[in-house]
Amino acid sequence: MTEIRGSALVQKLFHTTSYAWVWLALRLWLGWHWLEAGWGKFNNPAWMETGASLRGFLTRATTIPEGGSAPAVYEWYRSFLQFLVDGGHYTWFAKLVVFGEILVGLGLILGGFTAIAAFFGAVMNMSFMLAGTVSSNPVMFTASILIMLAWKVAGWYGLDRWLLHEVGTPWQPGRAIARWLNRDKTQPQVG
């Protein structure tokens, strides 16, 4: 098997802790944006009580103007958004957006399950972009992708420094998970 190696800079940036400070700065910036967005919605009854803000957003995204096209240009996505409006699902979905933004922000700021937080942030950014909203979403989406690529070191200055060793990854359980998985093997068998 032939291995094609990447550049030394890429290796250091994404795989060593010597550049963890770069990811800390990006994480804090991105996390603050998510936390601030979610917190502003959390204190807004149009998001937390009625979902009217999300209903308005969804209605604008799905409305096709005379002789034009809807901001949500993909039919499958526009149908999904219209389903949320028609079924009144925007009331609970608005809360999901709010708590999602807050949790992504906290995960990134604290450096806990950093790659997972960045993934869900990227999903929200992509959702907003598919609905026709550009604003800061492409920049935030790109930052999330970079943090996901640097998952091994992005949370080094944060909770992941401990969590990755204790919890592990799906392909390699950490110490706490390994102990939990092996607990049945160490229990005396009765019978």
N, C-alpha and C positions, 0 to 999 in steps of 0.2 A: 504494500500500500504506500502510495506517495503522499507525503504531508506537504502542504503548501503553507509556509509560515507567513504570518502577518508582520507588519513593521514593528520595530522595537517600541516606538511611541504608543502604538495601539495596544501592544502587550502590557506596557506599564500603566497606561491610562485605564484600561478595563479590567486588569487582572492583579494589580498590586496595590497595596495600601498607601504607597508613596504619593498617589494622586487622589486619595480619598477626600482631601480638602476641596477639590474641584466639585466632586459630587455633593459634598455637604453644602456648598454655596448654591448649586443648582437646585438641590432638594429644598433648601430653605426658601429660595425665591418662589419655586413652583408651589410648594406647600402653603406658603403664605397666601398666594393668589387663590388657591382652592379654599382655604379656611375662611378668608375674607368674603369670598363669594357666598359660601354656605351660611356663614354667620349672618350676613345681611339678609338672606332669605329666611333664616330661622326666626328673625325678629319681625317678619312681615306677614300679617294675617292672610294676605293674598296668596302666599305660598303655603303657609302652615295650616290654615283653617279651610279656605274655600278652594284653593288651587287655581284661582282666577288668573293669576299671572302666567302659570303654565298653559292654561286654556288659551289665553291670548297669544302666547308664543306659538302654540301648536296651530291655532287658527290662521295666523299669518303665514306659517310655513306651508300650510296645505291649500290655501286659497290661490286659485288660478285667476290672475287678472285678465280682463278682456284683451285678447290678442297677444298674451304673454305666456309665461310659464311660472309655475309655483316655485318658491325658493327651494322646496324639497323636490328636486328634479327626478329622483328615482321613484318610479311608480310603487315599487314594493315598500319603500320607506314611507312615502306619502300615505299609503294605505294603512300602515301601522300607526302613524301619527293620527290619521283620521279615526281609526278604531279607538284610540285613547280619548279623543274628543267625543265621538258619538256615544261611547259607553259610559261617559262620565268618569273614566279611570284617571283623569288628570288630578282628581282630588287626592288620591293616595300616591300617585306617581310623583306629584310635586314634593311630597314629603321624602320619597325615595331619592329624588335629586338633591334635596337639601342635606339629608343625612349622608348621602354619598359624597358630596363635596366636602363636608366637614370631616368625615373619616379619611378621605384621601389626603386632605390637608394635614391632619394630625399624623397619619402614617408617614408622610414625607418629612414633616418637621421633626418628629421624634426618631425617624430612621427605623421604624418598626415594620417589618414585612414590606420593605421599601419597594421591591419589584412588583409586588401585588398591588400596592397603593398606586404606583405609577401606571400599571396596566389598567386599573379601573378609571384612573384619570384620563388615560388615552381613549378608553371606550367612551367616556362622556364627551371628550373633545371631538371625537369622530362623530358622535351622535349629533352634536350641535352643528358641526360642519355639514353633515348630510341634510340637516334641516334648513340649510342655507345661511347660517350665521358664521361669518368669518372671524371678525374682531381678532382677539389674541389666540384663538383656538389653534391655528397652525403652529405657532411658536410653542405653545404649551404642549401640543401633541408631540412635536419633535423633541422637546426636553424630556417628556415621559419615555419616549422610545430610547433615548440615550441612557436614561437612568435604568431602564430595564436591561439594556445591554451590559451595563456595569453592575448588575445585581450583586455580584460577589463582594464588591467594595463600596457600593453606593451608600450603604448603611453602616459603614465601619465606625464613623463618629455618630453613633446612635444605638438604638436597641438591637439592631441586627447583629452587632458584634457579639452579643450574648445569644440572641434568638437563633441564629443560624447554627450555632454549636449545640444548643439544647433541643431545638425542634427539628432542624435539618431541612432537607429538601425531599420532594417526592421520590427521588432516586437514591437518596442516602439519608436514612433517619438519623436525627441527632441523638445525643445522650439520653435525654428525657423520653423521647419516643421509643428508643431502643429498649430502655428499661421497662416501659409500659408494654411494649410488644412481647417482651420476654417474661413478663410477670407470671403468665400461665405456666410456663416451663419450670419456674422455680417453686411453684406451689406444690405441696405434697399431694400425691394422688390418693384419693380415698377409694377403697373398694377392693 
